[in-house]
């Protein structure tokens, strides 16, 4: 689902939601994470695969 450059497929992003809030996710290409601003969590993307487990997510602080 990811292209060789490591970017996630935009069509996949249309279907993915935060498992905690069921809200939208933002893609951070630099950090290779999917960000749930509602939950304050960043889900890692490893080898082009989003790891959508709350236990694997890191907490982010709102700016």
C-alpha positions in Angstrom: 0.0 0.0 0.0 3.0 2.3 0.2 5.1 3.5 -2.7 8.8 2.8 -2.8 9.6 6.2 -1.4 7.9 5.3 1.8 4.8 7.4 1.4 1.5 6.0 2.4 -1.1 5.5 -0.2 -3.6 8.5 -0.1 -6.5 6.1 -0.7 -5.6 4.1 2.4 -5.6 7.3 4.4 -9.2 7.9 3.4 -10.3 4.7 5.2 -8.0 4.7 8.2 -9.4 6.3 11.4 -8.0 6.5 15.0 -8.9 3.3 16.8 -9.5 5.3 20.0 -11.7 8.2 18.8 -12.7 6.9 15.3 -11.7 10.4 14.1 -9.5 11.4 11.2 -5.7 10.9 11.0 -3.1 13.3 9.5 0.0 11.8 7.8 3.4 13.1 9.0 5.8 12.0 6.2 8.9 13.2 8.0 8.3 11.2 11.1 6.5 8.3 9.3 3.5 8.6 11.7 -0.3 8.9 11.5 -1.4 11.6 13.9 -4.7 11.6 15.8 -5.1 15.2 17.0 -8.3 14.3 18.9 -6.6 11.5 20.9 -3.2 13.2 21.1 -1.5 10.1 19.7 0.9 9.4 16.9 0.8 5.9 15.4 4.0 4.7 13.8 4.4 3.5 10.2 6.9 0.6 10.0 8.0 -0.7 6.6 5.0 1.1 5.0 2.5 -0.5 7.4 0.5 1.7 9.9 0.6 0.2 13.4 -2.8 1.1 14.6 -2.5 -0.1 18.2 -2.9 2.4 21.0 -0.2 0.6 23.0 2.3 1.3 20.1 1.3 4.9 19.7 3.3 7.7 21.3 1.5 10.6 23.1 1.8 14.0 21.5 1.3 17.3 23.2 -1.0 19.9 21.6 0.7 23.1 20.5 
